[in-house]
Amino acid sequence: MLKNSVERVLKDYRIPNDSLSELENDNIKKTTEHDFETLTKSAKEYVHTVVNDYAQKLGITKEFMKPENKIDCVRQLHEQGYFQLKDSVEEAAKALEVSEPSIYRYIQIIKKEK
């Protein structure tokens, strides 16, 4: 009896084949190699990636970053919600080679800009 009920429900809710082909053509985006999201393993790895990518974009190493550059990195992290994570300030400080109070000051500067 249960099997018959399930089969009846499935039959009632099936989408006709011609509707499926319309959905495939109109609404379903074909997956390409660029559609995959890359996730980092940890917050620590992520902050180091952001800082290193930013320094590379400037053509310098992170040791030669000016305070304005470090604020830009913190701004990017702040906009992405990074500082909502546990130990994020500590990890950002290590990645930027500054103190934790400096990170808090940078965050305050960013908040005042808005």
LUMTORDREN-12149 format. One record per residue: x, y, z of N, C-alpha, C, O, CB in turn; residue in three letters. Coordinates in nm, 4 decimals, always signed. Glycine has a CB too. Example, Ala and Ser with C-alpha at 12.3 -4.5 7.8 and 13.67 -1.06 7.14 Angstrom:
2
DOPA        n_x        n_y        n_z       ca_x       ca_y       ca_z        c_x        c_y        c_z        o_x        o_y        o_z       cb_x       cb_y       cb_z   residu
DOPA    +1.3190    -0.5690    +0.7800    +1.2300    -0.4500    +0.7800    +1.3200    -0.3300    +0.7800    +1.4236    -0.3319    +0.8465    +1.1308    -0.4473    +0.9046      ALA
DOPA    +1.2850    -0.2250    +0.7080    +1.3670    -0.1060    +0.7140    +1.2900    +0.0030    +0.7870    +1.3409    +0.1138    +0.8039    +1.4084    -0.0598    +0.5725      SER
END
This chain:
114
DOPA        n_x        n_y        n_z       ca_x       ca_y       ca_z        c_x        c_y        c_z        o_x        o_y        o_z       cb_x       cb_y       cb_z   residu
DOPA    +0.0816    -0.1194    +0.0000    +0.0000    +0.0000    +0.0000    +0.0862    +0.1261    +0.0000    +0.0605    +0.2195    -0.0759    -0.0930    -0.0003    +0.1199      MET
DOPA    +0.1883    +0.1281    +0.0854    +0.2776    +0.2431    +0.0906    +0.3488    +0.2623    -0.0424    +0.3656    +0.3748    -0.0895    +0.3797    +0.2268    +0.2033      LEU
DOPA    +0.3902    +0.1516    -0.1023    +0.4594    +0.1596    -0.2310    +0.3682    +0.2221    -0.3365    +0.4135    +0.3047    -0.4157    +0.5061    +0.0193    -0.2765      LYS
DOPA    +0.2424    +0.1845    -0.3387    +0.1474    +0.2409    -0.4346    +0.1265    +0.3897    -0.4109    +0.1154    +0.4670    -0.5060    +0.0138    +0.1677    -0.4263      ASN
DOPA    +0.1212    +0.4300    -0.2846    +0.1025    +0.5714    -0.2512    +0.2218    +0.6535    -0.2972    +0.2051    +0.7619    -0.3530    +0.0814    +0.5891    -0.1001      SER
DOPA    +0.3400    +0.6030    -0.2743    +0.4614    +0.6738    -0.3159    +0.4662    +0.6847    -0.4678    +0.4977    +0.7909    -0.5216    +0.5877    +0.6018    -0.2632      VAL
DOPA    +0.4358    +0.5777    -0.5358    +0.4372    +0.5805    -0.6820    +0.3347    +0.6795    -0.7359    +0.3616    +0.7494    -0.8335    +0.4099    +0.4409    -0.7384      GLU
DOPA    +0.2179    +0.6861    -0.6734    +0.1146    +0.7796    -0.7177    +0.1599    +0.9246    -0.6978    +0.1396    +1.0093    -0.7848    -0.0170    +0.7540    -0.6417      ARG
DOPA    +0.2208    +0.9519    -0.5836    +0.2701    +1.0876    -0.5567    +0.3794    +1.1247    -0.6564    +0.3789    +1.2354    -0.7102    +0.3237    +1.0988    -0.4118      VAL
DOPA    +0.4720    +1.0346    -0.6813    +0.5792    +1.0614    -0.7764    +0.5226    +1.0862    -0.9163    +0.5695    +1.1746    -0.9881    +0.6789    +0.9445    -0.7792      LEU
DOPA    +0.4224    +1.0084    -0.9542    +0.3602    +1.0246    -1.0861    +0.2937    +1.1609    -1.0969    +0.3029    +1.2262    -1.2008    +0.2571    +0.9130    -1.1120      LYS
DOPA    +0.2268    +1.2044    -0.9906    +0.1566    +1.3326    -0.9921    +0.2519    +1.4513    -0.9990    +0.2148    +1.5567    -1.0505    +0.0693    +1.3448    -0.8695      ASP
DOPA    +0.3722    +1.4364    -0.9488    +0.4661    +1.5483    -0.9431    +0.5783    +1.5413    -1.0452    +0.6740    +1.6183    -1.0376    +0.5251    +1.5559    -0.8076      TYR
DOPA    +0.5678    +1.4519    -1.1384    +0.6701    +1.4450    -1.2428    +0.6549    +1.5626    -1.3390    +0.5438    +1.6066    -1.3687    +0.6609    +1.3110    -1.3195      ARG
DOPA    +0.7660    +1.6111    -1.3858    +0.7669    +1.7194    -1.4840    +0.7733    +1.6558    -1.6219    +0.8562    +1.5680    -1.6459    +0.8873    +1.8183    -1.4608      ILE
DOPA    +0.6862    +1.6994    -1.7133    +0.6904    +1.6428    -1.8491    +0.8267    +1.6661    -1.9131    +0.8924    +1.7665    -1.8858    +0.5796    +1.7044    -1.9372      PRO
DOPA    +0.8689    +1.5733    -1.9980    +1.0004    +1.5812    -2.0620    +1.0195    +1.7094    -2.1411    +1.1284    +1.7667    -2.1397    +1.0206    +1.4630    -2.1528      ASN
DOPA    +0.9150    +1.7561    -2.2107    +0.9316    +1.8787    -2.2886    +0.9558    +1.9988    -2.1981    +1.0269    +2.0913    -2.2373    +0.8086    +1.9031    -2.3762      ASP
DOPA    +0.8980    +1.9998    -2.0773    +0.9237    +2.1081    -1.9822    +1.0663    +2.1017    -1.9304    +1.1297    +2.2047    -1.9077    +0.8249    +2.1018    -1.8652      SER
DOPA    +1.1166    +1.9796    -1.9118    +1.2543    +1.9645    -1.8661    +1.3526    +2.0209    -1.9663    +1.4481    +2.0884    -1.9279    +1.2856    +1.8189    -1.8400      LEU
DOPA    +1.3312    +1.9948    -2.0924    +1.4247    +2.0458    -2.1921    +1.4209    +2.1981    -2.1970    +1.5239    +2.2615    -2.2200    +1.3930    +1.9875    -2.3302      SER
DOPA    +1.3024    +2.2582    -2.1754    +1.2938    +2.4041    -2.1698    +1.3730    +2.4574    -2.0515    +1.4450    +2.5564    -2.0634    +1.1471    +2.4496    -2.1605      GLU
DOPA    +1.3591    +2.3905    -1.9364    +1.4348    +2.4325    -1.8183    +1.5838    +2.4236    -1.8423    +1.6583    +2.5147    -1.8064    +1.3970    +2.3479    -1.6977      LEU
DOPA    +1.6276    +2.3157    -1.9023    +1.7696    +2.2986    -1.9287    +1.8214    +2.4084    -2.0195    +1.9298    +2.4621    -1.9966    +1.7963    +2.1625    -1.9906      GLU
DOPA    +1.7462    +2.4416    -2.1209    +1.7909    +2.5422    -2.2168    +1.7843    +2.6830    -2.1608    +1.8725    +2.7643    -2.1883    +1.7083    +2.5340    -2.3420      ASN
DOPA    +1.6805    +2.7138    -2.0821    +1.6582    +2.8508    -2.0391    +1.7176    +2.8852    -1.9033    +1.7731    +2.9937    -1.8856    +1.5138    +2.8774    -2.0361      ASP
DOPA    +1.7066    +2.7951    -1.8089    +1.7366    +2.8318    -1.6707    +1.8584    +2.7665    -1.6098    +1.9104    +2.8159    -1.5098    +1.6222    +2.8006    -1.5877      ASN
DOPA    +1.9045    +2.6597    -1.6652    +2.0165    +2.5886    -1.6040    +2.1445    +2.6287    -1.6751    +2.1597    +2.6084    -1.7955    +1.9957    +2.4345    -1.6100      ILE
DOPA    +2.2352    +2.6854    -1.5989    +2.3627    +2.7297    -1.6536    +2.4552    +2.6097    -1.6655    +2.4680    +2.5303    -1.5723    +2.4264    +2.8403    -1.5652      LYS
DOPA    +2.5177    +2.5976    -1.7775    +2.6135    +2.4888    -1.7961    +2.7361    +2.5141    -1.7093    +2.7856    +2.6265    -1.7017    +2.6541    +2.4750    -1.9456      LYS
DOPA    +2.7837    +2.4113    -1.6454    +2.9001    +2.4224    -1.5582    +3.0268    +2.4202    -1.6414    +3.0449    +2.3350    -1.7285    +2.9019    +2.3092    -1.4540      THR
DOPA    +3.1131    +2.5144    -1.6131    +3.2424    +2.5191    -1.6799    +3.3499    +2.5061    -1.5722    +3.3200    +2.5030    -1.4529    +3.2599    +2.6518    -1.7632      THR
DOPA    +3.4715    +2.4988    -1.6152    +3.5814    +2.4853    -1.5191    +3.5959    +2.6080    -1.4306    +3.6585    +2.5993    -1.3249    +3.7117    +2.4598    -1.5920      GLU
DOPA    +3.5392    +2.7242    -1.4707    +3.5524    +2.8472    -1.3939    +3.4405    +2.8656    -1.2922    +3.4409    +2.9637    -1.2178    +3.5559    +2.9651    -1.4869      HIS
DOPA    +3.3454    +2.7741    -1.2876    +3.2318    +2.7887    -1.1990    +3.2556    +2.7324    -1.0598    +3.1669    +2.7416    -0.9750    +3.1135    +2.7229    -1.2591      ASP
DOPA    +3.3694    +2.6759    -1.0341    +3.3932    +2.6132    -0.9060    +3.4539    +2.7130    -0.8089    +3.5418    +2.7914    -0.8446    +3.4839    +2.4919    -0.9219      PHE
DOPA    +3.4059    +2.7085    -0.6870    +3.4546    +2.7966    -0.5827    +3.5741    +2.7320    -0.5144    +3.5738    +2.6119    -0.4872    +3.3432    +2.8284    -0.4806      GLU
DOPA    +3.6753    +2.8116    -0.4872    +3.7926    +2.7611    -0.4188    +3.7834    +2.8031    -0.2727    +3.7765    +2.9220    -0.2418    +3.9239    +2.8134    -0.4849      THR
DOPA    +3.7835    +2.7073    -0.1853    +3.7753    +2.7352    -0.0430    +3.9112    +2.7129    +0.0217    +3.9832    +2.6192    -0.0127    +3.6681    +2.6475    +0.0239      LEU
DOPA    +3.9448    +2.8000    +0.1155    +4.0701    +2.7816    +0.1875    +4.0459    +2.6887    +0.3048    +3.9316    +2.6622    +0.3419    +4.1280    +2.9171    +0.2355      THR
DOPA    +4.1522    +2.6404    +0.3615    +4.1402    +2.5427    +0.4692    +4.1165    +2.6071    +0.6047    +4.0544    +2.5463    +0.6920    +4.2637    +2.4577    +0.4751      LYS
DOPA    +4.1648    +2.7287    +0.6235    +4.1490    +2.7913    +0.7539    +4.1528    +2.9426    +0.7400    +4.1928    +2.9967    +0.6369    +4.2580    +2.7433    +0.8508      SER
DOPA    +4.1100    +3.0095    +0.8468    +4.1142    +3.1555    +0.8489    +4.2590    +3.2044    +0.8421    +4.2888    +3.3077    +0.7820    +4.0446    +3.2101    +0.9759      ALA
DOPA    +4.3467    +3.1288    +0.9042    +4.4885    +3.1651    +0.9036    +4.5438    +3.1625    +0.7610    +4.6133    +3.2548    +0.7185    +4.5693    +3.0695    +0.9942      LYS
DOPA    +4.5127    +3.0576    +0.6895    +4.5602    +3.0460    +0.5514    +4.4988    +3.1556    +0.4642    +4.5659    +3.2112    +0.3773    +4.5263    +2.9066    +0.4940      GLU
DOPA    +4.3714    +3.1862    +0.4876    +4.3032    +3.2876    +0.4076    +4.3673    +3.4249    +0.4250    +4.3938    +3.4933    +0.3261    +4.1555    +3.2940    +0.4452      TYR
DOPA    +4.3926    +3.4661    +0.5484    +4.4487    +3.5989    +0.5709    +4.5886    +3.6096    +0.5094    +4.6245    +3.7138    +0.4545    +4.4540    +3.6302    +0.7217      VAL
DOPA    +4.6660    +3.5041    +0.5183    +4.7993    +3.5068    +0.4562    +4.7879    +3.5156    +0.3039    +4.8682    +3.5831    +0.2394    +4.8803    +3.3810    +0.4963      HIS
DOPA    +4.6898    +3.4485    +0.2473    +4.6677    +3.4553    +0.1024    +4.6303    +3.5968    +0.0598    +4.6828    +3.6476    -0.0393    +4.5576    +3.3566    +0.0600      THR
DOPA    +4.5398    +3.6608    +0.1340    +4.4974    +3.7971    +0.1014    +4.6157    +3.8929    +0.1093    +4.6368    +3.9739    +0.0191    +4.3848    +3.8434    +0.1963      VAL
DOPA    +4.6920    +3.8834    +0.2163    +4.8062    +3.9738    +0.2353    +4.9121    +3.9506    +0.1271    +4.9621    +4.0464    +0.0681    +4.8683    +3.9540    +0.3758      VAL
DOPA    +4.9457    +3.8272    +0.1015    +5.0481    +3.7982    -0.0003    +5.0022    +3.8393    -0.1401    +5.0815    +3.8923    -0.2179    +5.0831    +3.6489    +0.0006      ASN
DOPA    +4.8751    +3.8152    -0.1726    +4.8226    +3.8567    -0.3031    +4.8253    +4.0087    -0.3180    +4.8587    +4.0606    -0.4245    +4.6793    +3.8048    -0.3221      ASP
DOPA    +4.7900    +4.0798    -0.2104    +4.7910    +4.2262    -0.2135    +4.9333    +4.2782    -0.2328    +4.9563    +4.3680    -0.3138    +4.7302    +4.2836    -0.0838      TYR
DOPA    +5.0274    +4.2227    -0.1593    +5.1673    +4.2656    -0.1727    +5.2193    +4.2350    -0.3123    +5.2916    +4.3153    -0.3712    +5.2560    +4.1967    -0.0667      ALA
DOPA    +5.1827    +4.1196    -0.3647    +5.2261    +4.0830    -0.4996    +5.1681    +4.1792    -0.6025    +5.2354    +4.2160    -0.6988    +5.1846    +3.9386    -0.5325      GLN
DOPA    +5.0425    +4.2200    -0.5820    +4.9792    +4.3162    -0.6728    +5.0550    +4.4491    -0.6726    +5.0647    +4.5164    -0.7753    +4.8318    +4.3390    -0.6329      LYS
DOPA    +5.1085    +4.4858    -0.5560    +5.1870    +4.6090    -0.5456    +5.3303    +4.5907    -0.5963    +5.4018    +4.6881    -0.6199    +5.1895    +4.6570    -0.4009      LEU
DOPA    +5.3704    +4.4667    -0.6125    +5.5062    +4.4383    -0.6582    +5.6100    +4.4484    -0.5488    +5.7271    +4.4751    -0.5756    +5.5426    +4.5308    -0.7685      GLY
DOPA    +5.5670    +4.4268    -0.4249    +5.6592    +4.4327    -0.3110    +5.6361    +4.3106    -0.2229    +5.5421    +4.2338    -0.2438    +5.6400    +4.5647    -0.2291      ILE
DOPA    +5.7230    +4.2943    -0.1245    +5.6983    +4.1900    -0.0241    +5.6230    +4.2552    +0.0918    +5.6241    +4.3774    +0.1062    +5.8334    +4.1229    +0.0254      THR
DOPA    +5.5588    +4.1744    +0.1730    +5.4776    +4.2312    +0.2810    +5.5620    +4.3065    +0.3838    +5.5100    +4.3919    +0.4557    +5.3991    +4.1210    +0.3504      LYS
DOPA    +5.6901    +4.2761    +0.3914    +5.7778    +4.3467    +0.4846    +5.7919    +4.4950    +0.4483    +5.8214    +4.5776    +0.5346    +5.9154    +4.2804    +0.4871      GLU
DOPA    +5.7707    +4.5287    +0.3195    +5.7865    +4.6661    +0.2731    +5.6534    +4.7385    +0.2565    +5.6483    +4.8477    +0.1998    +5.8613    +4.6674    +0.1425      PHE
DOPA    +5.5459    +4.6777    +0.3058    +5.4153    +4.7425    +0.2972    +5.4092    +4.8612    +0.3921    +5.4537    +4.8528    +0.5066    +5.3026    +4.6427    +0.3288      MET
DOPA    +5.3537    +4.9716    +0.3437    +5.3349    +5.0908    +0.4254    +5.2066    +5.0740    +0.5066    +5.1230    +4.9896    +0.4744    +5.3292    +5.2197    +0.3370      LYS
DOPA    +5.1912    +5.1540    +0.6115    +5.0673    +5.1447    +0.6908    +4.9403    +5.1599    +0.6062    +4.8401    +5.0941    +0.6340    +5.0680    +5.2510    +0.7994      PRO
DOPA    +4.9431    +5.2451    +0.5041    +4.8260    +5.2638    +0.4174    +4.7913    +5.1330    +0.3446    +4.6745    +5.0990    +0.3259    +4.8523    +5.3774    +0.3145      GLU
DOPA    +4.8965    +5.0615    +0.3043    +4.8758    +4.9332    +0.2378    +4.8161    +4.8312    +0.3335    +4.7288    +4.7529    +0.2961    +5.0073    +4.8808    +0.1806      ASN
DOPA    +4.8638    +4.8329    +0.4559    +4.8125    +4.7396    +0.5559    +4.6661    +4.7707    +0.5884    +4.5859    +4.6798    +0.6096    +4.8983    +4.7454    +0.6841      LYS
DOPA    +4.6325    +4.8987    +0.5922    +4.4934    +4.9379    +0.6143    +4.4066    +4.8886    +0.4987    +4.2941    +4.8435    +0.5203    +4.4814    +5.0917    +0.6295      ILE
DOPA    +4.4583    +4.8969    +0.3765    +4.3834    +4.8458    +0.2612    +4.3582    +4.6962    +0.2733    +4.2494    +4.6488    +0.2404    +4.4588    +4.8754    +0.1313      ASP
DOPA    +4.4572    +4.6218    +0.3199    +4.4390    +4.4774    +0.3417    +4.3327    +4.4522    +0.4479    +4.2455    +4.3672    +0.4304    +4.5724    +4.4112    +0.3835      CYS
DOPA    +4.3404    +4.5262    +0.5577    +4.2418    +4.5110    +0.6645    +4.1034    +4.5503    +0.6129    +4.0040    +4.4869    +0.6484    +4.2805    +4.5968    +0.7879      VAL
DOPA    +4.0962    +4.6534    +0.5302    +3.9689    +4.6952    +0.4705    +3.9087    +4.5808    +0.3884    +3.7899    +4.5508    +0.3998    +3.9890    +4.8208    +0.3815      ARG
DOPA    +3.9905    +4.5189    +0.3076    +3.9437    +4.4075    +0.2251    +3.8920    +4.2940    +0.3127    +3.7863    +4.2371    +0.2854    +4.0566    +4.3569    +0.1335      GLN
DOPA    +3.9661    +4.2613    +0.4171    +3.9247    +4.1550    +0.5087    +3.7961    +4.1930    +0.5827    +3.7070    +4.1102    +0.6018    +4.0369    +4.1249    +0.6097      LEU
DOPA    +3.7884    +4.3189    +0.6236    +3.6701    +4.3674    +0.6966    +3.5458    +4.3609    +0.6076    +3.4395    +4.3188    +0.6530    +3.6926    +4.5126    +0.7466      HIS
DOPA    +3.5584    +4.4019    +0.4831    +3.4452    +4.3996    +0.3904    +3.3964    +4.2575    +0.3634    +3.2791    +4.2364    +0.3327    +3.4838    +4.4665    +0.2592      GLU
DOPA    +3.4854    +4.1619    +0.3749    +3.4494    +4.0223    +0.3518    +3.4009    +3.9529    +0.4794    +3.3686    +3.8342    +0.4771    +3.5682    +3.9473    +0.2947      GLN
DOPA    +3.3960    +4.0270    +0.5902    +3.3468    +3.9708    +0.7146    +3.4477    +3.8842    +0.7886    +3.4115    +3.8084    +0.8786    +3.2258    +3.8913    +0.6874      GLY
DOPA    +3.5729    +3.8959    +0.7508    +3.6767    +3.8119    +0.8109    +3.6861    +3.8295    +0.9618    +3.7103    +3.7327    +1.0338    +3.8107    +3.8427    +0.7482      TYR
DOPA    +3.6672    +3.9516    +1.0104    +3.6895    +3.9785    +1.1526    +3.5758    +3.9299    +1.2421    +3.5777    +3.9537    +1.3628    +3.7093    +4.1259    +1.1735      PHE
DOPA    +3.4788    +3.8633    +1.1850    +3.3750    +3.7983    +1.2648    +3.4209    +3.6603    +1.3119    +3.3573    +3.5984    +1.3972    +3.2449    +3.7861    +1.1838      GLN
DOPA    +3.5304    +3.6137    +1.2563    +3.5828    +3.4824    +1.2926    +3.6675    +3.4895    +1.4190    +3.7298    +3.5915    +1.4486    +3.6650    +3.4247    +1.1779      LEU
DOPA    +3.6682    +3.3806    +1.4915    +3.7482    +3.3701    +1.6134    +3.8973    +3.3781    +1.5785    +3.9421    +3.3182    +1.4807    +3.7167    +3.2377    +1.6887      LYS
DOPA    +3.9725    +3.4518    +1.6583    +4.1179    +3.4678    +1.6441    +4.1580    +3.5391    +1.5154    +4.2746    +3.5340    +1.4761    +4.1849    +3.3325    +1.6490      ASP
DOPA    +4.0635    +3.6052    +1.4494    +4.0946    +3.6705    +1.3224    +4.1889    +3.7896    +1.3396    +4.2764    +3.8115    +1.2558    +3.9665    +3.7161    +1.2552      SER
DOPA    +4.1721    +3.8662    +1.4467    +4.2601    +3.9812    +1.4690    +4.4027    +3.9336    +1.4926    +4.4975    +3.9909    +1.4389    +4.2111    +4.0658    +1.5887      VAL
DOPA    +4.4174    +3.8308    +1.5714    +4.5504    +3.7750    +1.5984    +4.6166    +3.7263    +1.4692    +4.7341    +3.7537    +1.4448    +4.5406    +3.6591    +1.6998      GLU
DOPA    +4.5404    +3.6541    +1.3871    +4.5955    +3.6016    +1.2617    +4.6282    +3.7132    +1.1635    +4.7293    +3.7064    +1.0937    +4.4976    +3.5037    +1.1977      GLU
DOPA    +4.5441    +3.8154    +1.1574    +4.5708    +3.9290    +1.0688    +4.6970    +4.0023    +1.1140    +4.7783    +4.0443    +1.0316    +4.4499    +4.0260    +1.0662      ALA
DOPA    +4.7123    +4.0171    +1.2443    +4.8318    +4.0838    +1.2982    +4.9585    +4.0068    +1.2612    +5.0593    +4.0662    +1.2229    +4.8213    +4.0977    +1.4518      ALA
DOPA    +4.9525    +3.8758    +1.2727    +5.0697    +3.7944    +1.2360    +5.0983    +3.8056    +1.0868    +5.2137    +3.8190    +1.0462    +5.0476    +3.6462    +1.2746      LYS
DOPA    +4.9938    +3.8003    +1.0057    +5.0126    +3.8041    +0.8610    +5.0685    +3.9380    +0.8140    +5.1505    +3.9434    +0.7223    +4.8811    +3.7759    +0.7907      ALA
DOPA    +5.0234    +4.0458    +0.8777    +5.0700    +4.1795    +0.8388    +5.1936    +4.2239    +0.9170    +5.2495    +4.3306    +0.8919    +4.9587    +4.2807    +0.8586      LEU
DOPA    +5.2350    +4.1401    +1.0122    +5.3519    +4.1694    +1.0960    +5.3362    +4.3009    +1.1710    +5.4258    +4.3852    +1.1721    +5.4782    +4.1738    +1.0110      GLU
DOPA    +5.2197    +4.3160    +1.2336    +5.1898    +4.4309    +1.3198    +5.1301    +4.3773    +1.4490    +5.1061    +4.2572    +1.4621    +5.0917    +4.5325    +1.2496      VAL
DOPA    +5.1065    +4.4659    +1.5438    +5.0462    +4.4242    +1.6699    +4.8937    +4.4138    +1.6554    +4.8345    +4.4696    +1.5629    +5.0833    +4.5233    +1.7830      SER
DOPA    +4.8331    +4.3422    +1.7476    +4.6872    +4.3327    +1.7492    +4.6220    +4.4696    +1.7689    +4.5231    +4.4997    +1.7020    +4.6419    +4.2372    +1.8594      GLU
DOPA    +4.6755    +4.5546    +1.8602    +4.6164    +4.6881    +1.8718    +4.6206    +4.7671    +1.7394    +4.5320    +4.8483    +1.7124    +4.6889    +4.7666    +1.9805      PRO
DOPA    +4.7234    +4.7427    +1.6579    +4.7291    +4.8100    +1.5272    +4.6125    +4.7662    +1.4386    +4.5528    +4.8481    +1.3686    +4.8634    +4.7802    +1.4565      SER
DOPA    +4.5809    +4.6388    +1.4419    +4.4679    +4.5887    +1.3628    +4.3394    +4.6546    +1.4103    +4.2571    +4.6957    +1.3285    +4.4567    +4.4342    +1.3730      ILE
DOPA    +4.3214    +4.6651    +1.5417    +4.2013    +4.7310    +1.5950    +4.1968    +4.8787    +1.5530    +4.0897    +4.9310    +1.5225    +4.1974    +4.7193    +1.7495      TYR
DOPA    +4.3120    +4.9455    +1.5515    +4.3159    +5.0848    +1.5057    +4.2789    +5.0944    +1.3577    +4.2042    +5.1837    +1.3175    +4.4556    +5.1455    +1.5295      ARG
DOPA    +4.3305    +5.0036    +1.2783    +4.2975    +5.0029    +1.1350    +4.1476    +4.9827    +1.1142    +4.0872    +5.0460    +1.0275    +4.3766    +4.8923    +1.0616      TYR
DOPA    +4.0885    +4.8948    +1.1934    +3.9448    +4.8698    +1.1813    +3.8667    +4.9965    +1.2186    +3.7672    +5.0296    +1.1541    +3.9019    +4.7503    +1.2718      ILE
DOPA    +3.9119    +5.0669    +1.3225    +3.8448    +5.1914    +1.3606    +3.8559    +5.2964    +1.2507    +3.7597    +5.3683    +1.2237    +3.9038    +5.2460    +1.4908      GLN
DOPA    +3.9705    +5.3055    +1.1882    +3.9891    +5.3992    +1.0760    +3.8915    +5.3655    +0.9648    +3.8289    +5.4550    +0.9080    +4.1352    +5.3949    +1.0227      ILE
DOPA    +3.8780    +5.2393    +0.9335    +3.7881    +5.1943    +0.8269    +3.6429    +5.2260    +0.8619    +3.5670    +5.2703    +0.7757    +3.8051    +5.0429    +0.8021      ILE
DOPA    +3.6038    +5.2041    +0.9865    +3.4676    +5.2318    +1.0277    +3.4367    +5.3815    +1.0233    +3.3242    +5.4206    +0.9920    +3.4437    +5.1775    +1.1673      LYS
DOPA    +3.5354    +5.4648    +1.0543    +3.5145    +5.6104    +1.0502    +3.4992    +5.6612    +0.9074    +3.4330    +5.7623    +0.8841    +3.6308    +5.6825    +1.1181      LYS
DOPA    +3.5596    +5.5922    +0.8128    +3.5498    +5.6318    +0.6712    +3.4085    +5.6185    +0.6183    +3.3679    +5.6902    +0.5269    +3.6438    +5.5481    +0.5861      GLU
DOPA    +3.3340    +5.5259    +0.6767    +3.1974    +5.4999    +0.6275    +3.1036    +5.5951    +0.6858    +2.9841    +5.5896    +0.6568    +3.1520    +5.3604    +0.6582      LYS
END
